[in-house]
Amino acid sequence: MPKATKVGVVTGNKMDKTVVVSVERLVRHPLYKRSFKKTSTFLAHDEENHCQVGDRVRITESRPLSKNKRWRVVTILSSPKRLEQAVGEQKAHEAAETTETT
């Protein structure tokens, strides 16, 4: 049987080599048929401590690593802080080009 994978947002990284990942899913009410969001939190293993709060990550099921930790971070899909740094570097590079040409 293949291991389960989930995509969620890192909501905590205070622990060493561990992150808290929140995963949202849509659930339909059985009687009223209204859809609403439910959030589950998972403790996931982050070996290099690369994940930051706000990162979108993919986690996969693994053997029990501690009392509550049964997931591993596979990849960081997107990171708002890294995106801001890239945009800032690009703006600085463009500003340097415009000053050189004038």
ABEGO torsion letter per residue (X at the ends): XBBBBBBBBBABAABBGBBBBBBBBBBBBAAAGBBBBBBBBBBBBBAAGABBBGBBBBBBBBBBABAABABBBABBABBAAAAAAAAAAAAAAAAAAAAAAX
